[in-house]
Amino acid sequence: MISKDLLDLLACPACGVELELQGREVVCTECGRRFPIREGIPVLLVEEAEEPPELRARLDAEARALAEAQAKGNTV
Ligand SMILES: [Zn+2]
């Protein structure tokens, strides 16, 4: 279990906003990414985070739009 004091110091690596403890994970209040806690240490890495489905869908759509723009030779 991590303390409230520690939690107050932590921020989402993607958004820089505060995190909320939910069970055995810390959850970003902005993007909803869930970060695992390993041996009492929150692992605040975007690559390790579990993305909520709505964020996943948005990132996929953005990646697709970017790929399409690049395929047309446009610069974004
Ligand atoms: Zn976030």
N, CA, C, O and the ligand as a Tripos MOL2 file, in Angstrom:
@<TRIPOS>MOLECULE
protein
  305   303    77     0     0
PROTEIN
NO_CHARGES

@<TRIPOS>ATOM
      1 N           0.8530   -1.2010    0.0000 N.3       1 MET1
      2 CA          0.0000    0.0000    0.0000 C.3       1 MET1
      3 C           0.8810    1.2420    0.0000 C.2       1 MET1
      4 O           1.8260    1.3380    0.7830 O.2       1 MET1
      5 N           0.5750    2.1830   -0.8710 N.am      2 ILE2
      6 CA          1.3670    3.4080   -0.8940 C.3       2 ILE2
      7 C           0.6310    4.5030   -0.1350 C.2       2 ILE2
      8 O          -0.5990    4.5090   -0.0700 O.2       2 ILE2
      9 N           1.3830    5.4160    0.4300 N.am      3 SER3
     10 CA          0.7870    6.4360    1.2790 C.3       3 SER3
     11 C           0.1990    7.5730    0.4530 C.2       3 SER3
     12 O           0.5640    7.7820   -0.7040 O.2       3 SER3
     13 N          -0.7010    8.2860    1.0660 N.am      4 LYS4
     14 CA         -1.3250    9.4560    0.4360 C.3       4 LYS4
     15 C          -0.2500   10.5110    0.1390 C.2       4 LYS4
     16 O          -0.3080   11.1910   -0.8850 O.2       4 LYS4
     17 N           0.7240   10.6410    1.0400 N.am      5 ASP5
     18 CA          1.7980   11.6210    0.8350 C.3       5 ASP5
     19 C           2.5630   11.3210   -0.4440 C.2       5 ASP5
     20 O           2.8570   12.2190   -1.2330 O.2       5 ASP5
     21 N           2.8870   10.0270   -0.6410 N.am      6 LEU6
     22 CA          3.6170    9.6390   -1.8490 C.3       6 LEU6
     23 C           2.7400    9.8980   -3.0740 C.2       6 LEU6
     24 O           3.1990   10.4280   -4.0860 O.2       6 LEU6
     25 N           1.4930    9.5180   -2.9580 N.am      7 LEU7
     26 CA          0.5600    9.6830   -4.0760 C.3       7 LEU7
     27 C           0.4760   11.1560   -4.4960 C.2       7 LEU7
     28 O           0.3870   11.4650   -5.6840 O.2       7 LEU7
     29 N           0.5050   12.0540   -3.5120 N.am      8 ASP8
     30 CA          0.4310   13.4910   -3.8050 C.3       8 ASP8
     31 C           1.6140   13.9790   -4.6340 C.2       8 ASP8
     32 O           1.5090   14.9730   -5.3520 O.2       8 ASP8
     33 N           2.7410   13.2740   -4.5310 N.am      9 LEU9
     34 CA          3.9500   13.6770   -5.2520 C.3       9 LEU9
     35 C           3.9650   13.1560   -6.6860 C.2       9 LEU9
     36 O           4.7270   13.6300   -7.5290 O.2       9 LEU9
     37 N           3.1190   12.1850   -6.9380 N.am     10 LEU10
     38 CA          3.1600   11.5270   -8.2400 C.3      10 LEU10
     39 C           2.2600   12.2210   -9.2490 C.2      10 LEU10
     40 O           1.2550   12.8390   -8.8970 O.2      10 LEU10
     41 N           2.6480   12.1020  -10.5110 N.am     11 ALA11
     42 CA          1.8300   12.6620  -11.5820 C.3      11 ALA11
     43 C           1.8700   11.7210  -12.7630 C.2      11 ALA11
     44 O           2.8280   10.9690  -12.9410 O.2      11 ALA11
     45 N           0.8400   11.7660  -13.5560 N.am     12 CYS12
     46 CA          0.7910   10.9510  -14.7700 C.3      12 CYS12
     47 C           1.9210   11.3870  -15.7150 C.2      12 CYS12
     48 O           2.0710   12.5800  -15.9810 O.2      12 CYS12
     49 N           2.7100   10.4450  -16.2210 N.am     13 PRO13
     50 CA          3.8060   10.8180  -17.1270 C.3      13 PRO13
     51 C           3.3000   11.3690  -18.4660 C.2      13 PRO13
     52 O           4.0330   12.0640  -19.1700 O.2      13 PRO13
     53 N           2.0670   11.0630  -18.8090 N.am     14 ALA14
     54 CA          1.5130   11.5440  -20.0800 C.3      14 ALA14
     55 C           0.8680   12.9210  -19.9290 C.2      14 ALA14
     56 O           1.0110   13.7660  -20.8120 O.2      14 ALA14
     57 N           0.1640   13.1560  -18.8290 N.am     15 CYS15
     58 CA         -0.6030   14.3940  -18.6750 C.3      15 CYS15
     59 C          -0.0480   15.3320  -17.6100 C.2      15 CYS15
     60 O          -0.2980   16.5370  -17.6520 O.2      15 CYS15
     61 N           0.7010   14.7870  -16.6610 N.am     16 GLY16
     62 CA          1.2210   15.6190  -15.5790 C.3      16 GLY16
     63 C           0.1810   15.9790  -14.5290 C.2      16 GLY16
     64 O           0.3870   16.9010  -13.7390 O.2      16 GLY16
     65 N          -0.9190   15.2670  -14.5170 N.am     17 VAL17
     66 CA         -1.9330   15.5520  -13.5080 C.3      17 VAL17
     67 C          -1.8630   14.5210  -12.3770 C.2      17 VAL17
     68 O          -1.1440   13.5260  -12.4690 O.2      17 VAL17
     69 N          -2.6110   14.7740  -11.3300 N.am     18 GLU18
     70 CA         -2.5370   13.9090  -10.1610 C.3      18 GLU18
     71 C          -3.1310   12.5180  -10.4250 C.2      18 GLU18
     72 O          -3.9360   12.3100  -11.3330 O.2      18 GLU18
     73 N          -2.6970   11.6000   -9.5950 N.am     19 LEU19
     74 CA         -3.1330   10.2120   -9.7150 C.3      19 LEU19
     75 C          -3.9770    9.8350   -8.5110 C.2      19 LEU19
     76 O          -3.8700   10.4330   -7.4410 O.2      19 LEU19
     77 N          -4.8070    8.8430   -8.7070 N.am     20 GLU20
     78 CA         -5.7290    8.3850   -7.6890 C.3      20 GLU20
     79 C          -5.4450    6.9140   -7.4390 C.2      20 GLU20
     80 O          -5.2330    6.1470   -8.3780 O.2      20 GLU20
     81 N          -5.4400    6.5280   -6.1810 N.am     21 LEU21
     82 CA         -5.2240    5.1170   -5.8720 C.3      21 LEU21
     83 C          -6.5380    4.3610   -6.0270 C.2      21 LEU21
     84 O          -7.5490    4.7200   -5.4230 O.2      21 LEU21
     85 N          -6.5120    3.3160   -6.8410 N.am     22 GLN22
     86 CA         -7.6930    2.4590   -7.0080 C.3      22 GLN22
     87 C          -7.2630    1.0200   -6.8790 C.2      22 GLN22
     88 O          -6.6940    0.4410   -7.8040 O.2      22 GLN22
     89 N          -7.5400    0.4430   -5.7150 N.am     23 GLY23
     90 CA         -7.1430   -0.9330   -5.4720 C.3      23 GLY23
     91 C          -5.6360   -1.0680   -5.5290 C.2      23 GLY23
     92 O          -4.9240   -0.4290   -4.7540 O.2      23 GLY23
     93 N          -5.1360   -1.9050   -6.4540 N.am     24 ARG24
     94 CA         -3.7030   -2.1540   -6.5350 C.3      24 ARG24
     95 C          -3.0630   -1.3780   -7.6750 C.2      24 ARG24
     96 O          -1.9700   -1.7210   -8.1260 O.2      24 ARG24
     97 N          -3.7350   -0.3350   -8.1420 N.am     25 GLU25
     98 CA         -3.2030    0.4660   -9.2380 C.3      25 GLU25
     99 C          -3.3630    1.9360   -8.8940 C.2      25 GLU25
    100 O          -4.1560    2.3050   -8.0280 O.2      25 GLU25
    101 N          -2.5880    2.7800   -9.5950 N.am     26 VAL26
    102 CA         -2.8590    4.2090   -9.5300 C.3      26 VAL26
    103 C          -3.4130    4.6170  -10.8910 C.2      26 VAL26
    104 O          -2.9370    4.1720  -11.9350 O.2      26 VAL26
    105 N          -4.4180    5.4630  -10.8520 N.am     27 VAL27
    106 CA         -5.1560    5.8140  -12.0660 C.3      27 VAL27
    107 C          -5.0760    7.3120  -12.2900 C.2      27 VAL27
    108 O          -5.2710    8.0980  -11.3630 O.2      27 VAL27
    109 N          -4.7880    7.7040  -13.5270 N.am     28 CYS28
    110 CA         -4.7330    9.1200  -13.8830 C.3      28 CYS28
    111 C          -6.1420    9.6900  -13.9090 C.2      28 CYS28
    112 O          -7.0540    9.0860  -14.4730 O.2      28 CYS28
    113 N          -6.3150   10.8580  -13.2950 N.am     29 THR29
    114 CA         -7.6450   11.4690  -13.2530 C.3      29 THR29
    115 C          -7.9780   12.1520  -14.5770 C.2      29 THR29
    116 O          -9.1280   12.5210  -14.8140 O.2      29 THR29
    117 N          -6.9780   12.3190  -15.4360 N.am     30 GLU30
    118 CA         -7.2020   12.9790  -16.7280 C.3      30 GLU30
    119 C          -7.4220   11.9630  -17.8620 C.2      30 GLU30
    120 O          -8.4910   11.9260  -18.4720 O.2      30 GLU30
    121 N          -6.3960   11.1390  -18.1360 N.am     31 CYS31
    122 CA         -6.4930   10.2410  -19.2950 C.3      31 CYS31
    123 C          -7.0380    8.8620  -18.9360 C.2      31 CYS31
    124 O          -7.4260    8.0990  -19.8210 O.2      31 CYS31
    125 N          -7.0690    8.5370  -17.6400 N.am     32 GLY32
    126 CA         -7.6160    7.2510  -17.2270 C.3      32 GLY32
    127 C          -6.6430    6.0910  -17.3360 C.2      32 GLY32
    128 O          -7.0270    4.9450  -17.1050 O.2      32 GLY32
    129 N          -5.3660    6.3700  -17.6900 N.am     33 ARG33
    130 CA         -4.3800    5.2860  -17.7260 C.3      33 ARG33
    131 C          -4.2310    4.7020  -16.3270 C.2      33 ARG33
    132 O          -4.2920    5.4190  -15.3280 O.2      33 ARG33
    133 N          -4.0330    3.3850  -16.2730 N.am     34 ARG34
    134 CA         -3.8600    2.7060  -14.9930 C.3      34 ARG34
    135 C          -2.4220    2.2180  -14.8910 C.2      34 ARG34
    136 O          -1.9300    1.5070  -15.7670 O.2      34 ARG34
    137 N          -1.7650    2.6060  -13.8250 N.am     35 PHE35
    138 CA         -0.3700    2.2240  -13.6340 C.3      35 PHE35
    139 C          -0.2580    1.1750  -12.5420 C.2      35 PHE35
    140 O          -0.8550    1.3220  -11.4760 O.2      35 PHE35
    141 N           0.4990    0.1210  -12.7970 N.am     36 PRO36
    142 CA          0.6390   -0.9390  -11.7900 C.3      36 PRO36
    143 C           1.5180   -0.4870  -10.6240 C.2      36 PRO36
    144 O           2.3480    0.4110  -10.7690 O.2      36 PRO36
    145 N           1.3240   -1.1160   -9.4730 N.am     37 ILE37
    146 CA          2.2040   -0.8850   -8.3230 C.3      37 ILE37
    147 C           2.9680   -2.1830   -8.0890 C.2      37 ILE37
    148 O           2.3690   -3.2250   -7.8230 O.2      37 ILE37
    149 N           4.2850   -2.1150   -8.1890 N.am     38 ARG38
    150 CA          5.1100   -3.3130   -8.0110 C.3      38 ARG38
    151 C           5.9770   -3.1700   -6.7770 C.2      38 ARG38
    152 O           6.7870   -2.2490   -6.6720 O.2      38 ARG38
    153 N           5.7980   -4.0860   -5.8520 N.am     39 GLU39
    154 CA          6.5680   -4.0790   -4.6040 C.3      39 GLU39
    155 C           6.4720   -2.7220   -3.9140 C.2      39 GLU39
    156 O           7.4530   -2.2050   -3.3780 O.2      39 GLU39
    157 N           5.2610   -2.1560   -3.9400 N.am     40 GLY40
    158 CA          5.0090   -0.8960   -3.2580 C.3      40 GLY40
    159 C           5.4150    0.3380   -4.0230 C.2      40 GLY40
    160 O           5.2300    1.4560   -3.5410 O.2      40 GLY40
    161 N           5.9710    0.1560   -5.2230 N.am     41 ILE41
    162 CA          6.4230    1.2910   -6.0240 C.3      41 ILE41
    163 C           5.5320    1.4400   -7.2600 C.2      41 ILE41
    164 O           5.4500    0.5220   -8.0770 O.2      41 ILE41
    165 N           4.8750    2.5710   -7.3990 N.am     42 PRO42
    166 CA          4.0750    2.7740   -8.6140 C.3      42 PRO42
    167 C           4.9880    2.8630   -9.8490 C.2      42 PRO42
    168 O           5.9820    3.5890   -9.8480 O.2      42 PRO42
    169 N           4.6380    2.1240  -10.8790 N.am     43 VAL43
    170 CA          5.4300    2.1130  -12.1110 C.3      43 VAL43
    171 C           4.8080    3.1160  -13.0780 C.2      43 VAL43
    172 O           3.8570    2.8050  -13.7970 O.2      43 VAL43
    173 N           5.3750    4.3400  -13.0790 N.am     44 LEU44
    174 CA          4.7710    5.4130  -13.8710 C.3      44 LEU44
    175 C           5.4280    5.5050  -15.2440 C.2      44 LEU44
    176 O           6.1310    6.4680  -15.5510 O.2      44 LEU44
    177 N           5.1880    4.5020  -16.0470 N.am     45 LEU45
    178 CA          5.6990    4.4770  -17.4040 C.3      45 LEU45
    179 C           4.5150    4.3250  -18.3490 C.2      45 LEU45
    180 O           3.6580    3.4610  -18.1600 O.2      45 LEU45
    181 N           4.4810    5.1730  -19.3650 N.am     46 VAL46
    182 CA          3.3740    5.0950  -20.3230 C.3      46 VAL46
    183 C           3.3060    3.7070  -20.9520 C.2      46 VAL46
    184 O           2.2240    3.1790  -21.2080 O.2      46 VAL46
    185 N           4.5020    3.1160  -21.2020 N.am     47 GLU47
    186 CA          4.5500    1.7850  -21.8290 C.3      47 GLU47
    187 C           3.9820    0.6920  -20.9300 C.2      47 GLU47
    188 O           3.5080   -0.3360  -21.4130 O.2      47 GLU47
    189 N           4.0330    0.9200  -19.6210 N.am     48 GLU48
    190 CA          3.5440   -0.0700  -18.6610 C.3      48 GLU48
    191 C           2.0750    0.1490  -18.3190 C.2      48 GLU48
    192 O           1.4320   -0.7150  -17.7230 O.2      48 GLU48
    193 N           1.5600    1.2920  -18.6950 N.am     49 ALA49
    194 CA          0.2050    1.6480  -18.2990 C.3      49 ALA49
    195 C          -0.8300    0.8740  -19.0970 C.2      49 ALA49
    196 O          -0.6190    0.4940  -20.2490 O.2      49 ALA49
    197 N          -1.9450    0.6630  -18.4390 N.am     50 GLU50
    198 CA         -3.0740    0.0430  -19.1200 C.3      50 GLU50
    199 C          -3.9890    1.1780  -19.5630 C.2      50 GLU50
    200 O          -4.4410    1.9780  -18.7440 O.2      50 GLU50
    201 N          -4.2560    1.2420  -20.8550 N.am     51 GLU51
    202 CA         -5.0680    2.3410  -21.3750 C.3      51 GLU51
    203 C          -6.5410    1.9570  -21.3710 C.2      51 GLU51
    204 O          -6.8940    0.8360  -21.7400 O.2      51 GLU51
    205 N          -7.3920    2.8720  -20.9610 N.am     52 PRO52
    206 CA         -8.8300    2.5840  -21.0270 C.3      52 PRO52
    207 C          -9.2700    2.5130  -22.4880 C.2      52 PRO52
    208 O          -8.6500    3.1440  -23.3440 O.2      52 PRO52
    209 N         -10.3320    1.7540  -22.7910 N.am     53 PRO53
    210 CA        -10.7610    1.5470  -24.1810 C.3      53 PRO53
    211 C         -10.9910    2.8400  -24.9530 C.2      53 PRO53
    212 O         -10.6580    2.9240  -26.1350 O.2      53 PRO53
    213 N         -11.5700    3.8690  -24.2810 N.am     54 GLU54
    214 CA        -11.8680    5.1170  -24.9980 C.3      54 GLU54
    215 C         -10.5830    5.8640  -25.3800 C.2      54 GLU54
    216 O         -10.5190    6.5050  -26.4290 O.2      54 GLU54
    217 N          -9.5670    5.7730  -24.5210 N.am     55 LEU55
    218 CA         -8.2820    6.4040  -24.8550 C.3      55 LEU55
    219 C          -7.6110    5.6320  -25.9870 C.2      55 LEU55
    220 O          -7.0720    6.2230  -26.9230 O.2      55 LEU55
    221 N          -7.6510    4.3090  -25.8910 N.am     56 ARG56
    222 CA         -7.1030    3.4130  -26.9070 C.3      56 ARG56
    223 C          -7.7030    3.7690  -28.2860 C.2      56 ARG56
    224 O          -6.9840    3.8810  -29.2790 O.2      56 ARG56
    225 N          -9.0300    3.9410  -28.3170 N.am     57 ALA57
    226 CA         -9.7360    4.2490  -29.5650 C.3      57 ALA57
    227 C          -9.2900    5.5970  -30.1100 C.2      57 ALA57
    228 O          -9.1090    5.7600  -31.3160 O.2      57 ALA57
    229 N          -9.1120    6.5680  -29.2080 N.am     58 ARG58
    230 CA         -8.7110    7.9090  -29.6410 C.3      58 ARG58
    231 C          -7.2960    7.8840  -30.1990 C.2      58 ARG58
    232 O          -7.0200    8.4910  -31.2340 O.2      58 ARG58
    233 N          -6.3910    7.1760  -29.5060 N.am     59 LEU59
    234 CA         -5.0020    7.0850  -29.9620 C.3      59 LEU59
    235 C          -4.9240    6.3700  -31.3070 C.2      59 LEU59
    236 O          -4.1550    6.7650  -32.1830 O.2      59 LEU59
    237 N          -5.7210    5.3170  -31.4670 N.am     60 ASP60
    238 CA         -5.7570    4.5840  -32.7340 C.3      60 ASP60
    239 C          -6.2260    5.4890  -33.8680 C.2      60 ASP60
    240 O          -5.6520    5.4870  -34.9570 O.2      60 ASP60
    241 N          -7.2850    6.2710  -33.5960 N.am     61 ALA61
    242 CA         -7.8310    7.1710  -34.6100 C.3      61 ALA61
    243 C          -6.7950    8.2220  -34.9990 C.2      61 ALA61
    244 O          -6.6390    8.5450  -36.1760 O.2      61 ALA61
    245 N          -6.0850    8.7560  -33.9910 N.am     62 GLU62
    246 CA         -5.0590    9.7610  -34.2670 C.3      62 GLU62
    247 C          -3.9180    9.1680  -35.0780 C.2      62 GLU62
    248 O          -3.4140    9.7950  -36.0090 O.2      62 GLU62
    249 N          -3.5160    7.9540  -34.7180 N.am     63 ALA63
    250 CA         -2.4250    7.2830  -35.4310 C.3      63 ALA63
    251 C          -2.8210    7.0130  -36.8820 C.2      63 ALA63
    252 O          -2.0130    7.1550  -37.7990 O.2      63 ALA63
    253 N          -4.0760    6.6230  -37.0680 N.am     64 ARG64
    254 CA         -4.5750    6.3550  -38.4260 C.3      64 ARG64
    255 C          -4.6070    7.6300  -39.2530 C.2      64 ARG64
    256 O          -4.1840    7.6360  -40.4090 O.2      64 ARG64
    257 N          -5.1040    8.7080  -38.6660 N.am     65 ALA65
    258 CA         -5.1880    9.9930  -39.3670 C.3      65 ALA65
    259 C          -3.7900   10.4620  -39.7590 C.2      65 ALA65
    260 O          -3.5810   10.9780  -40.8570 O.2      65 ALA65
    261 N          -2.8420   10.2760  -38.8510 N.am     66 LEU66
    262 CA         -1.4620   10.6850  -39.1160 C.3      66 LEU66
    263 C          -0.8730    9.8470  -40.2430 C.2      66 LEU66
    264 O          -0.2080   10.3790  -41.1320 O.2      66 LEU66
    265 N          -1.1140    8.5400  -40.2120 N.am     67 ALA67
    266 CA         -0.5970    7.6450  -41.2450 C.3      67 ALA67
    267 C          -1.1850    7.9920  -42.6060 C.2      67 ALA67
    268 O          -0.4910    7.9630  -43.6220 O.2      67 ALA67
    269 N          -2.4880    8.3240  -42.6130 N.am     68 GLU68
    270 CA         -3.1430    8.6960  -43.8760 C.3      68 GLU68
    271 C          -2.5740    9.9950  -44.4230 C.2      68 GLU68
    272 O          -2.3290   10.1170  -45.6230 O.2      68 GLU68
    273 N          -2.3640   10.9610  -43.5420 N.am     69 ALA69
    274 CA         -1.8050   12.2440  -43.9600 C.3      69 ALA69
    275 C          -0.4080   12.0570  -44.5270 C.2      69 ALA69
    276 O          -0.0410   12.6850  -45.5200 O.2      69 ALA69
    277 N           0.3690   11.1900  -43.8890 N.am     70 GLN70
    278 CA          1.7390   10.9390  -44.3530 C.3      70 GLN70
    279 C           1.7150   10.1940  -45.6820 C.2      70 GLN70
    280 O           2.5640   10.4300  -46.5420 O.2      70 GLN70
    281 N           0.7490    9.2980  -45.8520 N.am     71 ALA71
    282 CA          0.6370    8.5350  -47.1010 C.3      71 ALA71
    283 C           0.3220    9.4650  -48.2780 C.2      71 ALA71
    284 O           0.7200    9.2040  -49.4140 O.2      71 ALA71
    285 N          -0.4030   10.5580  -47.9850 N.am     72 LYS72
    286 CA         -0.7220   11.5310  -49.0260 C.3      72 LYS72
    287 C           0.4140   12.5150  -49.2600 C.2      72 LYS72
    288 O           0.3550   13.3540  -50.1590 O.2      72 LYS72
    289 N           1.4390   12.3990  -48.4430 N.am     73 GLY73
    290 CA          2.5950   13.2700  -48.5930 C.3      73 GLY73
    291 C           2.4420   14.6240  -47.9090 C.2      73 GLY73
    292 O           3.2400   15.5360  -48.1230 O.2      73 GLY73
    293 N           1.4140   14.7390  -47.0910 N.am     74 ASN74
    294 CA          1.2390   15.9860  -46.3610 C.3      74 ASN74
    295 C           2.1040   15.9930  -45.1140 C.2      74 ASN74
    296 O           2.3920   14.9390  -44.5490 O.2      74 ASN74
    297 N           2.5080   17.1470  -44.6940 N.am     75 THR75
    298 CA          3.1590   17.2390  -43.4000 C.3      75 THR75
    299 C           2.1520   17.8290  -42.4220 C.2      75 THR75
    300 O           1.4140   18.7580  -42.7500 O.2      75 THR75
    301 N           2.1370   17.2780  -41.2320 N.am     76 VAL76
    302 CA          1.1550   17.7160  -40.2400 C.3      76 VAL76
    303 C           1.7790   18.7520  -39.3310 C.2      76 VAL76
    304 O           1.1180   19.2530  -38.4210 O.2      76 VAL76
    305 ZN         -2.8100   10.8380  -17.7170 Zn       77 ZN77
@<TRIPOS>BOND
     1     1     2 1
     2     2     3 1
     3     3     4 2
     4     3     5 am
     5     5     6 1
     6     6     7 1
     7     7     8 2
     8     7     9 am
     9     9    10 1
    10    10    11 1
    11    11    12 2
    12    11    13 am
    13    13    14 1
    14    14    15 1
    15    15    16 2
    16    15    17 am
    17    17    18 1
    18    18    19 1
    19    19    20 2
    20    19    21 am
    21    21    22 1
    22    22    23 1
    23    23    24 2
    24    23    25 am
    25    25    26 1
    26    26    27 1
    27    27    28 2
    28    27    29 am
    29    29    30 1
    30    30    31 1
    31    31    32 2
    32    31    33 am
    33    33    34 1
    34    34    35 1
    35    35    36 2
    36    35    37 am
    37    37    38 1
    38    38    39 1
    39    39    40 2
    40    39    41 am
    41    41    42 1
    42    42    43 1
    43    43    44 2
    44    43    45 am
    45    45    46 1
    46    46    47 1
    47    47    48 2
    48    47    49 am
    49    49    50 1
    50    50    51 1
    51    51    52 2
    52    51    53 am
    53    53    54 1
    54    54    55 1
    55    55    56 2
    56    55    57 am
    57    57    58 1
    58    58    59 1
    59    59    60 2
    60    59    61 am
    61    61    62 1
    62    62    63 1
    63    63    64 2
    64    63    65 am
    65    65    66 1
    66    66    67 1
    67    67    68 2
    68    67    69 am
    69    69    70 1
    70    70    71 1
    71    71    72 2
    72    71    73 am
    73    73    74 1
    74    74    75 1
    75    75    76 2
    76    75    77 am
    77    77    78 1
    78    78    79 1
    79    79    80 2
    80    79    81 am
    81    81    82 1
    82    82    83 1
    83    83    84 2
    84    83    85 am
    85    85    86 1
    86    86    87 1
    87    87    88 2
    88    87    89 am
    89    89    90 1
    90    90    91 1
    91    91    92 2
    92    91    93 am
    93    93    94 1
    94    94    95 1
    95    95    96 2
    96    95    97 am
    97    97    98 1
    98    98    99 1
    99    99   100 2
   100    99   101 am
   101   101   102 1
   102   102   103 1
   103   103   104 2
   104   103   105 am
   105   105   106 1
   106   106   107 1
   107   107   108 2
   108   107   109 am
   109   109   110 1
   110   110   111 1
   111   111   112 2
   112   111   113 am
   113   113   114 1
   114   114   115 1
   115   115   116 2
   116   115   117 am
   117   117   118 1
   118   118   119 1
   119   119   120 2
   120   119   121 am
   121   121   122 1
   122   122   123 1
   123   123   124 2
   124   123   125 am
   125   125   126 1
   126   126   127 1
   127   127   128 2
   128   127   129 am
   129   129   130 1
   130   130   131 1
   131   131   132 2
   132   131   133 am
   133   133   134 1
   134   134   135 1
   135   135   136 2
   136   135   137 am
   137   137   138 1
   138   138   139 1
   139   139   140 2
   140   139   141 am
   141   141   142 1
   142   142   143 1
   143   143   144 2
   144   143   145 am
   145   145   146 1
   146   146   147 1
   147   147   148 2
   148   147   149 am
   149   149   150 1
   150   150   151 1
   151   151   152 2
   152   151   153 am
   153   153   154 1
   154   154   155 1
   155   155   156 2
   156   155   157 am
   157   157   158 1
   158   158   159 1
   159   159   160 2
   160   159   161 am
   161   161   162 1
   162   162   163 1
   163   163   164 2
   164   163   165 am
   165   165   166 1
   166   166   167 1
   167   167   168 2
   168   167   169 am
   169   169   170 1
   170   170   171 1
   171   171   172 2
   172   171   173 am
   173   173   174 1
   174   174   175 1
   175   175   176 2
   176   175   177 am
   177   177   178 1
   178   178   179 1
   179   179   180 2
   180   179   181 am
   181   181   182 1
   182   182   183 1
   183   183   184 2
   184   183   185 am
   185   185   186 1
   186   186   187 1
   187   187   188 2
   188   187   189 am
   189   189   190 1
   190   190   191 1
   191   191   192 2
   192   191   193 am
   193   193   194 1
   194   194   195 1
   195   195   196 2
   196   195   197 am
   197   197   198 1
   198   198   199 1
   199   199   200 2
   200   199   201 am
   201   201   202 1
   202   202   203 1
   203   203   204 2
   204   203   205 am
   205   205   206 1
   206   206   207 1
   207   207   208 2
   208   207   209 am
   209   209   210 1
   210   210   211 1
   211   211   212 2
   212   211   213 am
   213   213   214 1
   214   214   215 1
   215   215   216 2
   216   215   217 am
   217   217   218 1
   218   218   219 1
   219   219   220 2
   220   219   221 am
   221   221   222 1
   222   222   223 1
   223   223   224 2
   224   223   225 am
   225   225   226 1
   226   226   227 1
   227   227   228 2
   228   227   229 am
   229   229   230 1
   230   230   231 1
   231   231   232 2
   232   231   233 am
   233   233   234 1
   234   234   235 1
   235   235   236 2
   236   235   237 am
   237   237   238 1
   238   238   239 1
   239   239   240 2
   240   239   241 am
   241   241   242 1
   242   242   243 1
   243   243   244 2
   244   243   245 am
   245   245   246 1
   246   246   247 1
   247   247   248 2
   248   247   249 am
   249   249   250 1
   250   250   251 1
   251   251   252 2
   252   251   253 am
   253   253   254 1
   254   254   255 1
   255   255   256 2
   256   255   257 am
   257   257   258 1
   258   258   259 1
   259   259   260 2
   260   259   261 am
   261   261   262 1
   262   262   263 1
   263   263   264 2
   264   263   265 am
   265   265   266 1
   266   266   267 1
   267   267   268 2
   268   267   269 am
   269   269   270 1
   270   270   271 1
   271   271   272 2
   272   271   273 am
   273   273   274 1
   274   274   275 1
   275   275   276 2
   276   275   277 am
   277   277   278 1
   278   278   279 1
   279   279   280 2
   280   279   281 am
   281   281   282 1
   282   282   283 1
   283   283   284 2
   284   283   285 am
   285   285   286 1
   286   286   287 1
   287   287   288 2
   288   287   289 am
   289   289   290 1
   290   290   291 1
   291   291   292 2
   292   291   293 am
   293   293   294 1
   294   294   295 1
   295   295   296 2
   296   295   297 am
   297   297   298 1
   298   298   299 1
   299   299   300 2
   300   299   301 am
   301   301   302 1
   302   302   303 1
   303   303   304 2
@<TRIPOS>SUBSTRUCTURE
     1 MET1         2 RESIDUE 1 A MET
     2 ILE2         6 RESIDUE 1 A ILE
     3 SER3        10 RESIDUE 1 A SER
     4 LYS4        14 RESIDUE 1 A LYS
     5 ASP5        18 RESIDUE 1 A ASP
     6 LEU6        22 RESIDUE 1 A LEU
     7 LEU7        26 RESIDUE 1 A LEU
     8 ASP8        30 RESIDUE 1 A ASP
     9 LEU9        34 RESIDUE 1 A LEU
    10 LEU10       38 RESIDUE 1 A LEU
    11 ALA11       42 RESIDUE 1 A ALA
    12 CYS12       46 RESIDUE 1 A CYS
    13 PRO13       50 RESIDUE 1 A PRO
    14 ALA14       54 RESIDUE 1 A ALA
    15 CYS15       58 RESIDUE 1 A CYS
    16 GLY16       62 RESIDUE 1 A GLY
    17 VAL17       66 RESIDUE 1 A VAL
    18 GLU18       70 RESIDUE 1 A GLU
    19 LEU19       74 RESIDUE 1 A LEU
    20 GLU20       78 RESIDUE 1 A GLU
    21 LEU21       82 RESIDUE 1 A LEU
    22 GLN22       86 RESIDUE 1 A GLN
    23 GLY23       90 RESIDUE 1 A GLY
    24 ARG24       94 RESIDUE 1 A ARG
    25 GLU25       98 RESIDUE 1 A GLU
    26 VAL26      102 RESIDUE 1 A VAL
    27 VAL27      106 RESIDUE 1 A VAL
    28 CYS28      110 RESIDUE 1 A CYS
    29 THR29      114 RESIDUE 1 A THR
    30 GLU30      118 RESIDUE 1 A GLU
    31 CYS31      122 RESIDUE 1 A CYS
    32 GLY32      126 RESIDUE 1 A GLY
    33 ARG33      130 RESIDUE 1 A ARG
    34 ARG34      134 RESIDUE 1 A ARG
    35 PHE35      138 RESIDUE 1 A PHE
    36 PRO36      142 RESIDUE 1 A PRO
    37 ILE37      146 RESIDUE 1 A ILE
    38 ARG38      150 RESIDUE 1 A ARG
    39 GLU39      154 RESIDUE 1 A GLU
    40 GLY40      158 RESIDUE 1 A GLY
    41 ILE41      162 RESIDUE 1 A ILE
    42 PRO42      166 RESIDUE 1 A PRO
    43 VAL43      170 RESIDUE 1 A VAL
    44 LEU44      174 RESIDUE 1 A LEU
    45 LEU45      178 RESIDUE 1 A LEU
    46 VAL46      182 RESIDUE 1 A VAL
    47 GLU47      186 RESIDUE 1 A GLU
    48 GLU48      190 RESIDUE 1 A GLU
    49 ALA49      194 RESIDUE 1 A ALA
    50 GLU50      198 RESIDUE 1 A GLU
    51 GLU51      202 RESIDUE 1 A GLU
    52 PRO52      206 RESIDUE 1 A PRO
    53 PRO53      210 RESIDUE 1 A PRO
    54 GLU54      214 RESIDUE 1 A GLU
    55 LEU55      218 RESIDUE 1 A LEU
    56 ARG56      222 RESIDUE 1 A ARG
    57 ALA57      226 RESIDUE 1 A ALA
    58 ARG58      230 RESIDUE 1 A ARG
    59 LEU59      234 RESIDUE 1 A LEU
    60 ASP60      238 RESIDUE 1 A ASP
    61 ALA61      242 RESIDUE 1 A ALA
    62 GLU62      246 RESIDUE 1 A GLU
    63 ALA63      250 RESIDUE 1 A ALA
    64 ARG64      254 RESIDUE 1 A ARG
    65 ALA65      258 RESIDUE 1 A ALA
    66 LEU66      262 RESIDUE 1 A LEU
    67 ALA67      266 RESIDUE 1 A ALA
    68 GLU68      270 RESIDUE 1 A GLU
    69 ALA69      274 RESIDUE 1 A ALA
    70 GLN70      278 RESIDUE 1 A GLN
    71 ALA71      282 RESIDUE 1 A ALA
    72 LYS72      286 RESIDUE 1 A LYS
    73 GLY73      290 RESIDUE 1 A GLY
    74 ASN74      294 RESIDUE 1 A ASN
    75 THR75      298 RESIDUE 1 A THR
    76 VAL76      302 RESIDUE 1 A VAL
    77 ZN77       305 GROUP 0 **** ****
